[in-house]
Amino acid sequence: MGAAAYRRGSALITRQLDASQRRPEYRLMDDLNALPKYDDAGTPFGPIQFVWEKGVWWAECPQTGFGYHYPTLREAVRRWRVTITGSHHGIWLAEPQKT
């Protein structure tokens, strides 16, 4: 085995270990951000949050609490042109995407 093949193998092993050690919230955040948006997806004026309440997911303004409900978190994220930036006690935080 040559030096180049050894380095490629070492790099692959390192990437796999790093991916397996990431917290599940970060993997889910990557999955949510990779979802394709609907053509008619809205762009919020500021930060929004996704909250599970009363059996549905709410995309709501953190200041006013006004929002819209969706059956799944994936559906809610696809309906808004946002990037998920974090999670805090089950609430997903999002920022408008820059266009």
Secondary structure, 3 states (H helix, E strand, C coil): CCHHHHHHHHHHHHHHHHHHHCCHHHHHHHHHHHCCCCCCCECCCCCEEEEEECCEEEEECCCCCCEEEECCHHHHHHCECEEEEEEECCEEEEEECCC
